[in-house]
Amino acid sequence: MSLLAVENLRTYFRTTGEPRRVIDGVTFSLAAGETLGLVGESGCGKSLTALSILRLLPPTGYIAGGTIRFKGRDVTALRGDERRSLRGRNISMIFQEPMTSLNPVLSVRTQLAEAVRRAAPEAGRKLPRAEVTERAIEALRLVEMPDPERRLREYPHQLSGGMRQRVMIAMALASRPDLLIADEPTTALDVTVQAKILDLLRDLQQRLGMAVLFITHDLAVIAEMADRVAVMYAGKIVEAAETQVLFDAPAHPYTQRLLRCRPDRTRRGRSLETIRGIVPNPEDYAPGCRFCDRCPHAFEPCEPTEPALREIAPGHAAACHLYDRAQPPSVSVAGTEAPALAPAEADGAPLLEVRGLKKHFPIRKGVLQRVVGHVKAVDGVDLAIHRGRILALVGESGCGKTTLGKTVIRLLPPTGGTIRFDGADVMGLGGATLRAFRRDAQIVFQDPYSSLNPRMMVREILAEGLKVHGLAPTALEREVATAQLLADVGLEAQAASSYPHEFSGGQRQRIGVARALAVDPTFIVLDEPTSALDVSVQAQVLNLLRKLQRRRGRRLTYLFITHDLGVVEYFADEVAVMYLGRIVERGSAEALFDNPLHPYTQALLSAVPEIDPETKRKRILLEGTVPSPSDPPAGCHFHPRCPHAMDVCRTAYPPLTELGPARTVCCHLHGG
C-alpha cells in the first residue's frame, strides 16, 4: 500500500463567476522512503498540490473532488484536531522562502519550541521549558547546525540563507514525520549551500526512513534527488516516470521542451530553445490539451479532446494524443539551434578597468554612533572587461559581487582605487559628466518587482530615462521609442499601458532590460537576472541578452553577476571568481571550467548539480561559511575552509599569479 495516494484531486477557488480550476485532476502515489520530484513552470499548481495535501488552502480555496489518502486514511474527511495532528506529527513541509516563512520578530528558540510542542507524542502533557529547549537543540543538531545553543538565541535576520533553511528543516523534522514536503527548498541559494542542503535531506531521509515530495523547477536538482518524477502543467500531471527514464527519453512535448531550455556548454554561443507563450490562467483552460497552443506537434485531436494520462511503457505514463497513434513519435532532446555567435576578441584597451577598488561600509555603535570598524565588502579588486565581452562574476552570497557591480557604475561611492571607463577616470566625474556616464553604464537589478515603481505604467518607466537624458524631447518621440523598446525585448505594444504587477516574473525582467536599454548604453551590469526564473523563462531572457548583442553589433558589454554556474558555462566569455571582497581566480569560461585552479573554484564547480551522472564532479565539502567581511581571517581569507591550506596560507595573502593570457589566480599552490 502507498504511503500517500492522490487520486483525481481537484482544488478550485471561489470567484464571482465560475470557480478557478487551479488543480484539475491530479493523480500520483508515493511509497514509504521514496522521493517523488514534482516539476513544472510557475503557475502549474505544484505548491497548491502540496497545500491541498496538508489542507492549508487559503479561505477561497476548497477541494472540489478526488481523494487524498495517507496511510489509508482519507485526509479530506479529517476535521479539527485530527487534521492538526496529521500536519504536526505525520506530514511536515519546508516552505519555499525561509525568510518570509519564519517570523522575523520571534527568536529561533520560540519558533522551534512551538514545533517541538506540537510534535510531542505525549498527548495532554505540557512539556517543561528545559525539555523543550533540549529537544530544540537536538533538532538543530540533527540538521547539522553549527553552535545550536547560540543559534536558539538569534533571530532569522541574523542567520545566513543556508542557516535559515536548516531552521525550517529542523522545524519540519521535529516530529520525525513519515512524509516531508519540500517546496523549492534550495531556490536562490548559493550552489555550495544548495549542495549541503540536498546532502542533508538525503542523509536525513535515509536515517529517518521518510518519504519526500520534492517540488522544484530545477531539473538538475531533481535528477540528483528523485527516484521518480511527475511533470505538471496547467493543473494536471502530463508525464510520470522513473527519473533516469524521464531524462533519457522524455515523452511529452512539454517535458522535451523543458529539457531543451536548459543552458549547458554544448549550446555556448547559440540560442536556447524556448517554449512560446505562457502557462494559461485557470480561467482560460482549453477544453482539449492545455499545452496545445504552445506545442509544435499539435494536430487535429489536441484542441477539442483532452488526452488521458496513460501508460506508454512499463512505469512510464504520458498524457498526449501523439501516443494514440500506432507509430509513436521519435524523441530527441536536441533542439534546433541558431548559428554560434563567436565571442568578441579582447583587443585594444578595456572598456572598463578597475584597479585596487575598495568599498568599505563603516560600523557605528553607541549613542554618538562612533565608527568602530568597517565591513570590507570590496577590498582591492583588479578587473578589466573589453568591449563586447561577457564577464561573469561568481561566488557565494556575502562575497561582495553586487556591491562591486554597483560600485563600478558609481551607484555606490568607492572607498579607494580607480575606475576607468572608455579611457575616462570615473572617480572624478560629477554633474553633467557623471550623468553622461550613467547613460553609458546601466544596471538590471536582481528583483524586477522591487526595482520597478508599482505606481508607474510601463510607458512612464521606460520614458523616464529618455526624459532625463534628453533623448526624446517630445511625447510622440517617447511613445515611438517606448514601442520600439518593448518590441526589442519581445513584449506587445499594449504592455505600455500596464503596471508591473500585471506581468509575470519573466516579463518584468524584460521590462527591466528595456529600461536599461532605453538610453542606449554600452555597458550593463546584470545582477542575478535569472536567479528565480523558471528554466523556460530563463532561456527567453538569456536569448534576449544574446540577441541584443547581435543586433547592436557587439557594442553591448555585460558584467553578469550570478551564482548559477550552469548559466555561466553557457553564457559567459570570461569568469571571475570572488571570495570575501577579492578576485581569487579569473580566466576564459572554457579554461576555468575545464581546469579550475583555486581550491574555492574547484569546490564551487563540484557542487553544481548535473543531469548526466557522467559529468558530475567529485564533491569537495567546504567547512563553515563565508567569514564576516568586517573581520576577515589573516593571510589567505579562504584558508579556514581550504582542504589544501599550508602554514604560509595562515600568515600571508597570496599574490596575483599570471598563468597565461587573461588567466590569473591568487593561491600559494600556484606560484604564490
C-alpha positions as CSV (number, residue, x, y, z in Angstrom):
1,M,0.0,0.0,0.0
2,S,1.3,3.5,-0.9
3,L,2.1,5.9,2.0
4,L,0.4,8.7,0.1
5,A,-2.2,8.2,-2.7
6,V,-3.7,11.2,-4.5
7,E,-6.5,10.3,-6.9
8,N,-8.1,12.8,-9.3
9,L,-7.6,15.7,-7.0
10,R,-9.4,18.9,-7.9
11,T,-8.7,22.1,-6.0
12,Y,-10.8,25.1,-7.0
13,F,-11.0,28.8,-5.9
14,R,-14.3,30.6,-5.5
15,T,-14.8,33.7,-7.6
16,T,-17.8,35.9,-8.5
17,G,-18.3,33.7,-11.6
18,E,-17.1,30.2,-12.4
19,P,-14.6,28.7,-10.0
20,R,-10.9,28.8,-10.9
21,R,-9.8,25.2,-11.6
22,V,-6.2,25.5,-10.3
23,I,-5.7,21.8,-9.6
24,D,-7.9,19.8,-12.0
25,G,-7.5,16.1,-11.8
26,V,-4.1,15.2,-10.3
27,T,-3.2,11.6,-9.6
28,F,0.1,10.2,-8.2
29,S,1.3,8.0,-5.3
30,L,4.3,7.9,-3.0
31,A,5.8,4.9,-1.2
32,A,7.5,5.0,2.2
33,G,11.1,6.0,1.9
34,E,10.7,7.2,-1.8
35,T,11.4,10.6,-3.3
36,L,9.0,11.9,-5.9
37,G,10.0,15.0,-7.8
38,L,7.2,17.4,-8.9
39,V,8.4,19.8,-11.7
40,G,6.9,22.3,-14.0
41,E,6.8,26.1,-14.6
42,S,5.5,28.6,-12.1
43,G,1.7,28.6,-12.2
44,C,1.3,24.9,-13.0
45,G,-0.1,24.1,-9.5
46,K,2.9,22.4,-7.8
47,S,2.8,24.3,-4.5
48,L,-1.0,24.3,-4.3
49,T,-1.0,20.5,-4.7
50,A,1.2,20.3,-1.6
51,L,-1.0,22.8,0.3
52,S,-4.0,20.6,-0.7
53,I,-2.4,17.5,0.9
54,L,-1.9,19.4,4.1
55,R,-5.3,21.1,3.9
56,L,-3.6,24.6,4.2
57,L,-5.6,26.2,1.4
58,P,-6.4,30.0,1.5
59,P,-10.0,30.9,2.5
60,T,-11.3,31.0,-1.1
61,G,-9.8,27.6,-1.9
62,Y,-11.5,24.3,-1.5
63,I,-11.2,20.7,-2.6
64,A,-13.8,20.1,-5.2
65,G,-13.3,16.4,-5.7
66,G,-10.9,13.5,-5.6
67,T,-9.3,11.8,-2.7
68,I,-6.1,12.2,-0.7
69,R,-5.2,9.0,1.3
70,F,-2.4,9.0,3.8
71,K,-1.7,5.5,5.3
72,G,-5.1,4.5,4.1
73,R,-6.9,7.4,5.8
74,D,-8.9,9.9,3.7
75,V,-7.3,13.3,4.5
76,T,-10.2,15.2,3.0
77,A,-12.5,13.8,5.7
78,L,-10.4,14.8,8.7
79,R,-11.6,17.6,10.9
80,G,-10.1,19.9,13.6
81,D,-7.6,18.1,15.9
82,E,-7.2,15.2,13.6
83,R,-6.1,17.5,10.8
84,R,-3.7,19.4,13.0
85,S,-2.3,16.2,14.4
86,L,-1.6,14.9,10.8
87,R,0.2,18.1,9.9
88,G,2.3,18.2,13.1
89,R,3.3,14.6,13.5
90,N,2.9,12.7,10.2
91,I,3.3,15.2,7.4
92,S,5.7,18.2,7.5
93,M,6.5,20.9,5.0
94,I,9.6,23.0,4.2
95,F,8.2,26.2,2.7
96,Q,9.8,27.9,-0.3
97,E,11.2,31.1,1.2
98,P,12.5,30.7,4.8
99,M,12.9,34.5,5.3
100,T,9.2,35.1,4.8
101,S,8.1,31.8,6.4
102,L,10.0,32.4,9.7
103,N,8.6,35.1,12.0
104,P,11.1,38.0,12.0
105,V,10.2,39.2,15.5
106,L,10.5,35.8,17.2
107,S,13.7,34.1,18.1
108,V,14.7,30.7,16.7
109,R,14.1,29.1,20.0
110,T,10.5,30.5,20.2
111,Q,9.6,29.2,16.7
112,L,11.3,25.9,17.1
113,A,9.8,25.4,20.6
114,E,6.3,25.7,19.0
115,A,7.1,23.0,16.5
116,V,8.5,20.8,19.3
117,R,5.4,21.1,21.5
118,R,3.1,20.4,18.5
119,A,5.1,17.3,17.6
120,A,5.3,16.0,21.2
121,P,3.8,12.5,21.3
122,E,2.8,12.9,25.0
123,A,-0.8,14.0,24.5
124,G,-2.2,16.3,27.1
125,R,1.2,16.8,28.9
126,K,2.8,20.2,28.9
127,L,6.5,19.9,28.3
128,P,8.8,21.6,30.8
129,R,10.8,24.5,29.3
130,A,14.1,22.7,29.8
131,E,12.9,19.7,27.9
132,V,11.6,21.8,25.1
133,T,15.0,23.5,24.8
134,E,16.8,20.2,24.9
135,R,14.6,18.8,22.0
136,A,15.0,22.1,20.0
137,I,18.8,21.8,20.3
138,E,18.6,18.1,19.3
139,A,16.6,19.1,16.2
140,L,19.2,21.7,15.2
141,R,21.9,19.1,15.7
142,L,20.0,16.7,13.5
143,V,20.3,19.3,10.7
144,E,24.0,19.9,11.5
145,M,23.5,23.5,12.6
146,P,26.8,24.9,13.9
147,D,26.7,26.0,17.5
148,P,23.0,25.2,18.1
149,E,22.8,26.6,21.6
150,R,23.8,30.1,20.3
151,R,21.5,29.9,17.2
152,L,18.5,29.4,19.5
153,R,19.0,32.9,20.9
154,E,19.3,34.5,17.4
155,Y,16.6,35.9,15.1
156,P,16.1,35.0,11.4
157,H,17.8,38.1,10.1
158,Q,20.9,37.2,12.0
159,L,21.2,33.9,10.1
160,S,22.5,33.2,6.6
161,G,20.2,31.8,3.9
162,G,21.5,28.3,4.5
163,M,21.1,28.5,8.2
164,R,17.5,29.8,7.9
165,Q,16.8,26.8,5.6
166,R,18.2,24.5,8.2
167,V,15.9,26.0,10.9
168,M,13.0,25.4,8.6
169,I,14.1,21.8,8.1
170,A,14.6,21.3,11.9
171,M,11.0,22.6,12.5
172,A,9.7,20.2,9.9
173,L,11.6,17.2,11.2
174,A,10.9,17.9,14.9
175,S,8.2,15.2,14.8
176,R,10.2,12.7,12.7
177,P,7.4,12.8,10.0
178,D,6.6,9.9,7.7
179,L,6.3,12.4,4.8
180,L,8.3,15.5,4.2
181,I,7.1,18.0,1.5
182,A,10.0,20.2,0.3
183,D,8.7,23.2,-1.7
184,E,11.7,24.7,-3.6
185,P,14.0,24.2,-0.6
186,T,17.1,25.4,-2.5
187,T,15.8,28.2,-4.8
188,A,18.1,31.3,-4.8
189,L,20.7,29.6,-2.5
190,D,24.4,29.5,-3.4
191,V,25.5,26.4,-5.1
192,T,27.6,25.3,-2.1
193,V,24.7,25.9,0.3
194,Q,22.3,24.1,-2.0
195,A,24.6,21.1,-2.2
196,K,24.8,21.0,1.7
197,I,21.0,21.2,2.0
198,L,20.5,18.4,-0.6
199,D,23.1,16.2,1.1
200,L,21.4,16.9,4.4
201,L,18.0,15.9,3.1
202,R,19.3,12.7,1.6
203,D,21.0,11.8,4.8
204,L,18.0,12.5,7.0
205,Q,15.7,10.6,4.7
206,Q,17.9,7.5,5.0
207,R,18.2,7.9,8.8
208,L,14.5,8.6,9.4
209,G,13.0,6.5,6.6
210,M,10.9,9.4,5.3
211,A,9.2,9.7,2.0
212,V,9.8,13.1,0.3
213,L,7.7,15.1,-2.1
214,F,10.3,17.4,-3.7
215,I,8.9,20.4,-5.6
216,T,11.2,22.4,-7.8
217,H,11.7,23.9,-11.2
218,D,15.5,22.9,-11.2
219,L,15.7,19.8,-13.4
220,A,19.3,19.1,-12.4
221,V,18.4,19.0,-8.7
222,I,15.5,16.6,-9.5
223,A,17.9,14.4,-11.4
224,E,20.1,14.1,-8.2
225,M,17.3,13.8,-5.6
226,A,14.3,12.0,-7.0
227,D,13.5,8.3,-7.6
228,R,10.5,9.2,-9.8
229,V,9.4,12.4,-11.5
230,A,6.0,13.8,-12.2
231,V,5.8,16.7,-14.7
232,M,2.9,19.1,-14.0
233,Y,1.3,21.5,-16.5
234,A,-1.8,23.7,-16.0
235,G,-3.2,21.8,-13.0
236,K,-2.5,18.3,-14.4
237,I,0.2,15.6,-14.4
238,V,1.3,15.3,-18.0
239,E,4.1,12.8,-17.6
240,A,5.4,10.5,-14.9
241,A,8.3,8.0,-14.9
242,E,11.4,6.9,-13.1
243,T,14.0,9.7,-13.0
244,Q,16.6,8.3,-15.4
245,V,13.9,7.1,-17.8
246,L,12.3,10.5,-18.0
247,F,15.6,12.3,-18.6
248,D,16.8,9.7,-21.2
249,A,13.6,9.5,-23.1
250,P,11.1,12.3,-22.3
251,A,7.8,11.5,-23.9
252,H,5.5,14.6,-23.5
253,P,6.4,17.6,-25.8
254,Y,6.3,19.8,-22.7
255,T,8.9,17.7,-20.9
256,Q,11.1,17.7,-24.0
257,R,10.9,21.5,-24.3
258,L,11.8,22.0,-20.6
259,L,14.9,19.9,-21.1
260,R,15.9,21.8,-24.3
261,C,15.6,25.1,-22.4
262,R,18.4,24.2,-20.0
263,P,21.7,26.0,-20.7
264,D,24.9,24.0,-20.9
265,R,28.3,24.3,-22.6
266,T,27.2,22.3,-25.7
267,R,24.9,25.3,-26.6
268,R,27.5,28.0,-25.9
269,G,27.1,30.9,-28.3
270,R,23.8,29.5,-29.6
271,S,20.2,30.4,-28.9
272,L,18.4,28.2,-26.4
273,E,15.2,26.6,-27.4
274,T,12.2,28.2,-25.7
275,I,8.6,27.4,-25.1
276,R,6.4,30.0,-26.8
277,G,3.6,31.6,-24.8
278,I,3.0,31.2,-21.1
279,V,1.1,28.8,-18.8
280,P,-2.6,29.6,-19.2
281,N,-4.7,31.0,-16.4
282,P,-7.2,28.6,-14.9
283,E,-10.0,30.7,-16.4
284,D,-8.5,30.2,-19.8
285,Y,-8.0,26.4,-19.8
286,A,-8.9,24.9,-23.2
287,P,-11.3,22.0,-23.4
288,G,-8.7,19.8,-25.0
289,C,-4.9,19.5,-24.4
290,R,-3.9,22.6,-22.3
291,F,-0.4,22.6,-23.9
292,C,-1.9,22.6,-27.4
293,D,-1.3,26.3,-28.3
294,R,2.4,26.0,-27.2
295,C,3.1,22.6,-28.7
296,P,5.0,22.2,-32.0
297,H,3.4,18.8,-32.6
298,A,-0.2,19.7,-32.1
299,F,-2.7,18.1,-34.6
300,E,-6.4,17.5,-35.0
301,P,-7.5,15.8,-31.8
302,C,-5.4,18.1,-29.5
303,E,-7.7,21.1,-29.5
304,P,-11.1,19.5,-28.8
305,T,-10.2,16.4,-26.8
306,E,-8.3,16.2,-23.5
307,P,-5.7,13.5,-23.5
308,A,-5.8,10.9,-20.7
309,L,-2.7,10.1,-18.6
310,R,-1.9,6.5,-19.7
311,E,1.0,4.1,-19.6
312,I,3.1,4.2,-22.8
313,A,5.8,1.9,-21.3
314,P,6.2,0.0,-18.1
315,G,6.3,2.6,-15.3
316,H,6.2,5.5,-17.8
317,A,2.9,7.4,-18.3
318,A,2.1,10.5,-20.5
319,A,-1.0,12.5,-21.4
320,C,-0.5,13.2,-25.1
321,H,-2.5,12.3,-28.2
322,L,0.7,11.6,-30.1
323,Y,0.8,8.2,-28.3
324,D,-2.7,7.4,-29.6
325,R,-1.1,6.7,-32.9
326,A,0.1,3.3,-34.0
327,Q,3.6,4.6,-34.5
328,P,4.7,6.8,-31.6
329,P,6.9,9.8,-32.4
330,S,10.7,9.6,-32.1
331,V,12.0,11.6,-29.2
332,S,15.1,13.8,-29.0
333,V,16.1,16.5,-26.5
334,A,18.4,18.1,-29.0
335,G,16.7,21.2,-30.3
336,T,17.2,23.3,-33.4
337,E,19.8,26.0,-32.6
338,A,20.8,29.2,-34.2
339,P,24.3,29.6,-35.6
340,A,27.0,30.2,-33.0
341,L,28.0,33.7,-32.1
342,A,31.7,34.0,-31.9
343,P,32.9,35.9,-28.8
344,A,34.3,39.3,-29.3
345,E,38.1,39.5,-29.3
346,A,39.8,41.2,-26.4
347,D,41.7,43.6,-28.5
348,G,42.8,47.2,-27.6
349,A,42.2,48.9,-24.3
350,P,39.5,47.6,-22.0
351,L,36.1,49.3,-21.9
352,L,36.0,49.1,-18.1
353,E,39.2,48.8,-16.0
354,V,39.3,48.9,-12.2
355,R,42.5,48.8,-10.1
356,G,42.6,48.3,-6.3
357,L,38.9,49.1,-6.0
358,K,37.6,49.2,-2.4
359,K,34.2,49.7,-0.9
360,H,34.1,49.7,2.9
361,F,31.0,50.4,5.0
362,P,31.5,51.9,8.4
363,I,30.3,50.1,11.5
364,R,28.8,52.5,14.1
365,K,28.0,51.9,17.7
366,G,26.9,53.8,20.8
367,V,24.8,56.9,21.3
368,L,27.3,59.0,19.3
369,Q,27.5,56.5,16.5
370,R,31.2,56.3,16.6
371,V,32.9,54.3,13.9
372,V,34.3,51.1,15.5
373,G,35.2,49.2,12.3
374,H,34.4,48.6,8.7
375,V,32.7,46.0,6.5
376,K,35.2,45.4,3.7
377,A,32.7,44.4,1.1
378,V,35.1,45.1,-1.8
379,D,38.7,45.1,-0.7
380,G,41.2,45.6,-3.5
381,V,39.7,44.3,-6.8
382,D,41.5,44.5,-10.1
383,L,39.3,43.9,-13.1
384,A,39.2,44.6,-16.8
385,I,36.3,44.0,-19.3
386,H,36.8,44.5,-23.1
387,R,34.1,45.9,-25.3
388,G,31.5,43.3,-26.5
389,R,32.6,40.7,-23.9
390,I,30.5,39.0,-21.2
391,L,32.3,38.7,-17.9
392,A,30.6,36.5,-15.2
393,L,31.2,37.4,-11.6
394,V,30.6,34.3,-9.4
395,G,30.9,33.4,-5.7
396,E,28.8,32.7,-2.6
397,S,26.4,35.3,-1.1
398,G,28.3,37.8,1.0
399,C,31.4,37.8,-1.1
400,G,30.8,41.3,-2.5
401,K,29.5,40.7,-6.0
402,T,26.5,43.0,-6.0
403,T,28.5,45.7,-4.2
404,L,31.2,45.5,-6.8
405,G,28.7,45.8,-9.6
406,K,27.1,48.9,-8.1
407,T,30.4,50.5,-7.2
408,V,31.9,50.3,-10.8
409,I,28.9,52.3,-12.1
410,R,29.0,54.7,-9.2
411,L,25.7,53.8,-7.7
412,L,27.9,53.4,-4.5
413,P,30.8,55.8,-3.9
414,P,34.1,53.9,-3.9
415,T,36.3,54.0,-0.8
416,G,39.5,53.7,-2.8
417,G,41.1,52.6,-6.0
418,T,40.5,53.7,-9.6
419,I,37.7,53.1,-12.2
420,R,38.3,53.9,-15.8
421,F,35.5,53.6,-18.4
422,D,36.4,54.0,-22.1
423,G,39.6,55.8,-21.0
424,A,38.0,58.3,-18.7
425,D,38.5,58.4,-14.9
426,V,35.1,57.7,-13.4
427,M,36.2,58.6,-9.9
428,G,36.5,62.3,-10.8
429,L,33.2,62.6,-12.7
430,G,30.4,64.9,-11.4
431,G,27.5,66.8,-12.6
432,A,26.9,66.6,-16.3
433,T,29.8,64.3,-17.0
434,L,28.6,61.8,-14.3
435,R,25.1,62.0,-15.9
436,A,26.6,61.1,-19.3
437,F,28.4,58.2,-17.7
438,R,25.2,56.9,-16.2
439,R,23.7,56.8,-19.7
440,D,26.6,54.6,-20.9
441,A,26.6,52.3,-17.9
442,Q,23.2,50.8,-16.8
443,I,22.1,48.1,-14.4
444,V,19.4,45.4,-14.4
445,F,18.5,44.6,-10.8
446,Q,18.0,41.1,-9.3
447,D,14.4,41.5,-8.3
448,P,12.5,43.3,-11.1
449,Y,9.3,43.7,-9.0
450,S,11.0,45.7,-6.3
451,S,13.1,47.7,-8.7
452,L,10.1,48.8,-10.9
453,N,7.9,51.6,-9.5
454,P,4.5,49.9,-8.9
455,R,2.6,53.2,-9.3
456,M,4.0,53.9,-12.8
457,M,2.9,52.4,-16.0
458,V,5.5,50.7,-18.2
459,R,5.5,53.7,-20.7
460,E,6.4,56.0,-17.8
461,I,9.1,53.7,-16.5
462,L,10.7,53.5,-19.9
463,A,10.3,57.2,-20.8
464,E,11.9,58.3,-17.5
465,G,15.5,57.8,-18.7
466,L,14.7,59.2,-22.1
467,K,13.5,62.5,-20.5
468,V,16.4,62.7,-18.0
469,H,19.0,62.4,-20.8
470,G,17.1,64.5,-23.4
471,L,16.9,61.6,-25.9
472,A,13.2,62.0,-26.8
473,P,12.1,65.6,-26.2
474,T,8.5,65.3,-27.3
475,A,5.8,62.9,-26.0
476,L,5.3,61.5,-29.6
477,E,9.1,60.6,-29.8
478,R,8.9,59.0,-26.4
479,E,5.9,57.0,-27.4
480,V,7.6,55.7,-30.6
481,A,10.8,54.9,-28.6
482,T,8.8,53.0,-25.9
483,A,7.0,50.9,-28.5
484,Q,10.4,50.0,-30.1
485,L,11.9,49.1,-26.8
486,L,9.0,46.8,-26.0
487,A,9.4,45.2,-29.4
488,D,13.1,44.7,-28.8
489,V,12.5,42.7,-25.6
490,G,9.6,40.7,-27.0
491,L,6.6,42.4,-25.4
492,E,3.4,43.6,-27.1
493,A,2.9,47.3,-27.6
494,Q,-0.2,47.3,-25.3
495,A,2.1,46.4,-22.4
496,A,3.0,50.1,-22.3
497,S,-0.3,50.9,-20.6
498,S,0.0,48.3,-17.9
499,Y,1.5,48.3,-14.4
500,P,4.4,46.0,-13.2
501,H,2.1,43.8,-11.0
502,E,0.2,42.8,-14.2
503,F,3.2,40.9,-15.6
504,S,4.9,37.6,-14.9
505,G,8.4,37.4,-13.4
506,G,10.0,36.9,-16.8
507,Q,8.0,39.8,-18.4
508,R,9.0,42.1,-15.5
509,Q,12.6,41.2,-16.1
510,R,12.2,42.1,-19.7
511,I,10.9,45.5,-18.7
512,G,13.9,45.9,-16.5
513,V,16.2,45.1,-19.5
514,A,14.1,47.5,-21.7
515,R,14.6,50.3,-19.1
516,A,18.3,49.8,-19.2
517,L,18.4,49.8,-23.0
518,A,16.3,53.0,-23.3
519,V,19.3,55.3,-23.0
520,D,21.4,53.2,-25.5
521,P,24.2,52.1,-23.0
522,T,27.4,50.4,-23.9
523,F,27.8,48.6,-20.6
524,I,25.2,46.8,-18.5
525,V,25.6,45.2,-15.0
526,L,23.2,42.2,-14.8
527,D,22.7,41.4,-11.2
528,E,21.2,37.9,-10.9
529,P,18.8,38.5,-13.8
530,T,17.6,34.8,-13.9
531,S,18.1,33.6,-10.3
532,A,14.4,32.9,-9.5
533,L,13.0,32.3,-13.0
534,D,11.7,29.1,-14.5
535,V,14.0,27.3,-16.8
536,S,11.8,28.3,-19.8
537,V,11.7,32.0,-18.9
538,Q,15.4,31.9,-18.1
539,A,16.1,30.7,-21.6
540,Q,14.0,33.6,-23.0
541,V,15.9,36.2,-21.0
542,L,19.3,34.7,-22.0
543,N,18.4,34.6,-25.6
544,L,17.2,38.2,-25.4
545,L,20.5,39.3,-24.0
546,R,22.4,37.5,-26.7
547,K,20.1,38.8,-29.4
548,L,20.6,42.4,-28.2
549,Q,24.4,42.0,-28.5
550,R,24.0,40.7,-32.1
551,R,21.6,43.5,-33.0
552,R,23.9,46.2,-31.7
553,G,27.0,44.9,-33.4
554,R,28.7,43.8,-30.2
555,R,28.5,47.3,-28.7
556,L,26.9,45.9,-25.6
557,T,29.2,44.7,-22.8
558,Y,27.9,42.7,-19.8
559,L,29.1,42.2,-16.2
560,F,27.0,39.2,-15.4
561,I,26.6,38.6,-11.6
562,T,25.2,35.2,-10.7
563,H,25.5,32.1,-8.5
564,D,24.2,29.8,-11.3
565,L,27.3,28.2,-12.7
566,G,25.3,26.3,-15.3
567,V,24.2,29.6,-16.8
568,V,27.8,30.9,-16.6
569,E,29.2,28.0,-18.5
570,Y,26.7,28.6,-21.3
571,F,26.6,32.4,-21.4
572,A,29.9,34.0,-20.3
573,D,33.1,34.6,-22.3
574,E,35.2,35.0,-19.1
575,V,34.7,34.2,-15.4
576,A,36.0,36.0,-12.3
577,V,35.6,34.1,-9.0
578,M,35.1,36.4,-6.0
579,Y,35.7,35.5,-2.3
580,L,35.3,37.8,0.6
581,G,35.8,41.0,-1.4
582,R,38.6,39.9,-3.7
583,I,39.0,38.1,-7.0
584,V,40.7,34.8,-6.4
585,E,40.7,33.4,-9.9
586,R,39.9,34.6,-13.4
587,G,40.0,33.1,-16.9
588,S,38.1,32.2,-20.0
589,A,34.9,30.2,-19.3
590,E,36.3,27.1,-21.1
591,A,39.7,27.2,-19.3
592,L,38.2,27.8,-15.8
593,F,35.5,25.1,-16.1
594,D,37.9,22.6,-17.7
595,N,40.8,23.2,-15.2
596,P,39.8,25.2,-12.1
597,L,43.0,26.1,-10.2
598,H,41.9,27.8,-6.9
599,P,40.5,25.3,-4.3
600,Y,37.5,27.6,-3.8
601,T,36.7,27.4,-7.6
602,Q,37.1,23.7,-7.5
603,A,34.6,23.4,-4.6
604,L,32.1,25.7,-6.3
605,L,32.2,23.6,-9.5
606,S,32.0,20.3,-7.7
607,A,28.7,21.4,-6.0
608,V,26.9,22.1,-9.3
609,P,24.0,19.5,-9.8
610,E,24.1,17.7,-13.1
611,I,21.5,15.7,-15.1
612,D,24.1,13.5,-16.6
613,P,25.9,11.5,-13.8
614,E,28.9,11.1,-16.1
615,T,29.6,14.8,-16.0
616,K,29.3,15.1,-12.2
617,R,32.5,16.1,-10.4
618,K,33.6,14.6,-7.1
619,R,32.1,16.7,-4.3
620,I,34.5,18.9,-2.3
621,L,32.9,19.7,1.0
622,L,33.7,23.2,2.4
623,E,33.6,23.5,6.2
624,G,31.9,26.5,7.7
625,T,30.5,29.6,5.9
626,V,32.0,32.7,4.4
627,P,33.7,34.7,7.2
628,S,32.4,38.2,8.1
629,P,33.9,40.9,5.8
630,S,34.2,43.1,9.0
631,D,36.8,40.6,10.4
632,P,38.4,38.7,7.6
633,P,40.9,35.9,8.5
634,A,44.6,36.7,8.5
635,G,46.6,35.5,5.5
636,C,44.6,33.9,2.7
637,H,40.9,34.7,3.5
638,F,39.9,31.2,2.3
639,H,42.4,29.2,4.4
640,P,40.0,28.3,7.3
641,R,37.8,26.4,4.8
642,C,40.5,25.2,2.4
643,P,41.3,21.5,2.3
644,H,44.9,22.3,1.0
645,A,45.8,25.1,3.5
646,M,49.5,25.4,4.3
647,D,51.3,27.3,7.1
648,V,52.0,30.2,4.7
649,C,48.3,30.5,3.9
650,R,47.6,31.4,7.5
651,T,50.1,34.4,7.6
652,A,50.4,35.8,4.0
653,Y,47.8,36.7,1.4
654,P,48.9,35.1,-1.9
655,P,49.9,37.5,-4.6
656,L,48.3,37.5,-8.0
657,T,49.9,34.9,-10.3
658,E,49.5,35.2,-14.1
659,L,49.4,31.8,-15.8
660,G,48.6,32.8,-19.3
661,P,46.6,35.3,-21.3
662,A,43.8,36.6,-19.1
663,R,44.3,33.6,-16.7
664,T,45.2,34.6,-13.1
665,V,44.9,33.0,-9.7
666,C,45.6,34.1,-6.1
667,C,46.8,30.9,-4.4
668,H,50.1,29.8,-2.8
669,L,49.6,26.4,-4.5
670,H,50.2,28.1,-7.9
671,G,53.4,30.1,-7.6
672,G,52.3,32.3,-4.7
